């Protein structure tokens, strides 16, 4: 195996590992955001948030 081929293999491995870590990070961010959104929707559905004001003239305008 030549040195050039060895460097190329390491470069490919580094790119793959970097992409994997970025994907894991972005996936965890999206999952966390989605979990918070679902929690807020359930809280509103159960009547836990009385300050939520919809359907009023101020909201529409």
Buried (B, 14 or more C-beta within 10 A) or exposed (E): EEEEEEEEEEEEEEEEEEEEEEEEEEEEEEEEEEEEEEEEEEEEEEEEEEEEEEEEEEEEE
